[in-house]
Amino acid sequence: MRTATKNGRKIIINPVTRVEGHGKVTIKLDEAGKVEQARMHIIEFRGFERFILGRFYWEVPVIVQRLCGICPVSHLLCAAKAMDVIVGADKLTPTGEKMRRLMHYGQTFQSHTLHFFHLSSPDLLFGFDADPLKRNIIGVAQEHPELAKMAILMRKYGQEVIKATAGKKIHGNGAIPGGINKNLSIEERDFLLKDIDQMIQWSVEGLNLYKKLYRDDIERMSAFGSFESNFVSIVDEDGRFDIYDGSLRAKDPDGKLIFDQIKPMDYLNYIREEVRPWSYMKFPFIKQLGMEKGWYRVGPLARVNNCDYMDAPMSEKERREFMELGGGRPVHSTLAYHWARLLEILYCAEKMKELLNDPDLQGTDLVVTGERRSEAVAYLEAPRGTLFHHYRINDRDQVEMANLIVSTTSNNEPMNQAVKSVALEYLEGAEITEDLLNHVEVAIRAYDPCLSCATHAVGRMPLIVRLEGPGGELMQEKVRG
């Protein structure tokens, strides 16, 4: 909806559409129609850090993955990695680690596919200001049926990988403290191997499609909702791209290291969280830079910018081409998130093929234990960015403290920056139309936000935009949904 304020106008977009979870945007205009303030609000409340208190540590991986129905594997694995520390499993068996990696590649593959093809491609294929009746996945299926079929089957493949490794496609339990509870059978391996080359081919086709869309309108695409920022992700000890394990690295807007190889237990020496009264989501920042300058971006763009190389041949070639966009500096374009996301789809496909041909997946040594500990922190690169899980366990095996920094939390300030950038560019002094409001949502969707990291609310949630005069009289109204 759009409402009047005392000295100007306030535009409210509620809910933001084609994202996971629920949020709203408020943009305040002065009497001259200039943007005074632009904010993205998270209007759902997550209580997981409180209501897992008192639960036994071995229950945590299965419980916390209920944060999300889109990326439950990320929370399952990150919590399991933390509980590995609790049970003293400093090094998993080859079967345990490789099964978890396969699970995570399948999760990232299906999540990225869902976001790009189902949620974001309508804007990119038809235009930001296309008719809303067409600008959706049904419109894509009607005009690009082969692309829609490809998207559906790619996501289905990722879900089959999750089922084979976690036991279920959604909210499985394959990862447990110290390892896993199943290996990959020969039948499961052969079922997945028969389609993996097709997945790689489709991954290349999807990436090439976006590269063309981006390059054909490179001036607008590179500038849309864009700004310079710091970047945070995990990398291997030699700077290799890794989404399952590694240490924390941060780079500044010029690509210079702010810190590197930070181990999980040390994260609080480098990352802090700010609370603001208008959002349930916190605002993380790099401690040494402070709240004003220390905010950073995470996710595909950060990971590709931060790593030194990828250990998959096709992906490494594509990474080098991608980095040319920055001209020797990190790539800062907001819409380059999609390019990096599709590059990661290809990487996951290549790595899944590698693992499916590894006989360690049929091993029977599944669990490791060691010296019991009371506190643990784990990192993992969820599809949307770096995920932090921090737990303390008492001598009765119960959780007594939990702190989760979910990926979208780290992108909270960047999404606010993107909203402001688009508002200044497109809404200032213009008649507010549904098409222009979609520009704001396009910038938000580039981050693939999981706004609540929880399941969706039930019920119909239309977007109603109202423009009222100073006396409250209705001047204009638009309804979507």
Secondary structure, DSSP 8 states (H G I E B T S, - for coil): -EEE-SSSEEEEE-S--SSBS-EEEEEEE-TTS-EEEEEEEE-----HHHHTTTSBGGGHHHHHGGG-SSSHHHHHHHHHHHHHHHTT-SS--HHHHHHHHHHHHHHHHHHHHIIIIIIIHHHHHH-TTS-TTTSSHHHHHHH-HHHHHHHHHHHHHHHHHHHHHHSSSSS---EETTEES----HHHHHHHHHHHHHHHHHHHHHHHHHHHHHHHTHHHHHHTT----EEEEEE-TTSBB-SSS-EEEEE-TTS-EEEEEE-GGGGGGTEEEE--TT-SS-EEEEGGGHHHH--EE-SHHHHHHH-SB-SSHHHHHHHHHHHGGGTTS----TTHHHHHHHHHHHHHHHHHHHHHT-GGGG-S--B---S--SEEEEEEEETTEEEEEEEEE-TTSBEEEEEEE-HHHHTHHHHHHHHHHHIIIIITTS---HHHHHHHHHHHHTT--BSSSS---SS---EEEEEE-TTS-EEEEEEE-
